[in-house]
């Protein structure tokens, strides 16, 4: 499978957790801020840009953290099934040829990539917690 197919699979798996977390973030937005903005005469775009978006940003990042785990799993599985390159193909090929060291090194690479991405999203989420 090509790059666009992998991109479509990642998008297909990733949009649901991001959407649901965004909806949860909007629902959890402090209504006092919305009422105060309305009283002070803020426009709809000002409310969205200055109150709602900063409030839901940590929720969006949490959705992205959830989505990236699923996306990594799906992309590796897609490479195992229908590709002749990539880490999924490398792991599957190593298992067919009994190259145990290569097999475990591929698995470790995926684990390290997942941990690094998760740590970066945790850092980013912690930086945006001040906006809640």
C-alpha positions in Angstrom: 0.0 0.0 0.0 1.1 3.5 -0.7 1.5 6.6 1.4 -2.0 7.9 0.7 -3.5 4.6 1.7 -1.6 4.7 5.0 -2.7 8.3 5.5 -6.3 7.4 4.9 -6.2 4.5 7.4 -4.6 6.7 10.0 -7.2 9.4 9.5 -10.0 6.8 9.6 -8.8 5.5 13.0 -7.8 8.8 14.5 -10.7 11.2 14.0 -13.2 9.5 16.4 -11.2 9.9 19.7 -10.3 13.5 18.8 -13.9 14.4 18.0 -15.3 12.8 21.2 -12.7 14.5 23.4 -13.3 17.8 21.7 -17.0 17.4 22.3 -16.3 16.6 26.0 -14.1 19.6 26.3 -16.8 21.9 24.9 -19.3 20.5 27.3 -16.9 20.9 30.2 -16.2 24.6 29.4 -17.0 26.8 32.4 -20.3 28.4 31.7 -19.5 31.4 33.9 -16.8 32.5 31.4 -19.4 32.2 28.6 -21.9 34.3 30.5 -19.3 36.9 31.4 -18.2 37.2 27.8 -21.8 37.6 26.7 -22.4 40.3 29.4 -19.3 42.1 28.3 -20.4 42.1 24.7 -17.9 39.7 23.2 -18.7 38.5 19.7 -19.2 34.8 18.8 -15.7 34.6 17.3 -14.1 36.2 20.3 -15.8 33.7 22.6 -14.6 30.8 20.4 -11.1 32.1 20.1 -10.5 33.4 23.6 -12.6 31.2 25.8 -13.7 27.9 24.2 -10.6 27.1 22.2 -8.1 27.5 25.1 -10.5 25.5 27.3 -10.7 22.6 24.9 -7.1 22.5 23.8 -6.1 20.0 26.6 -9.0 17.8 25.6 -8.0 17.9 21.9 -4.4 16.9 22.9 -5.8 14.0 25.0 -7.8 12.9 22.0 -4.6 13.1 19.9 -2.8 11.0 22.5 -5.4 8.3 22.3 -5.6 8.5 18.5 -1.8 8.2 18.0 -1.7 4.8 19.8 -4.4 3.4 17.6 -2.8 5.0 14.5 0.6 3.3 15.3 -1.1 -0.1 15.7 -3.1 0.3 12.5 -0.2 1.5 10.4 2.1 -1.4 11.5 -0.7 -3.8 10.8 -1.3 -2.3 7.4 2.4 -2.6 6.6 2.3 -6.2 7.7 -0.6 -7.0 5.5 -0.1 -5.0 2.3 3.3 -3.4 2.0 6.8 -4.3 1.1 8.5 -1.7 3.2 8.1 -0.1 6.7 8.6 -1.4 10.2 5.5 -3.7 10.0 6.9 -5.4 7.0 10.4 -5.6 8.6 8.9 -7.3 11.7 6.8 -9.7 9.6 9.7 -10.5 7.4 12.0 -11.1 10.4 9.4 -13.5 11.8 9.2 -15.5 8.5 12.9 -15.8 8.3 13.5 -16.6 12.0 15.6 -13.5 12.6 14.7 -13.2 16.2 17.1 -10.3 16.9 15.6 -8.3 14.0 12.1 -9.2 15.2 12.6 -7.9 18.7 14.5 -4.8 17.5 11.6 -3.9 15.3 9.2 -4.3 18.2 11.5 -2.2 20.5 11.7 0.5 17.9 7.9 0.7 17.8 7.8 0.8 21.6 10.4 3.5 21.8 8.6 5.6 19.1 5.3 5.2 21.0 6.8 6.2 24.3 8.5 9.3 22.8 5.3 10.4 21.1 3.3 9.9 24.3 5.8 11.8 26.4 5.8 14.7 23.9 2.0 14.8 24.0 2.0 14.6 27.8 4.4 17.6 27.9 2.2 19.5 25.4 -0.9 18.7 27.4 0.7 19.8 30.7 1.7 23.1 29.0 -2.0 23.7 27.9 -3.5 22.9 31.3 -3.1 26.5 32.4 -5.8 27.5 29.9 -8.6 25.5 31.6 
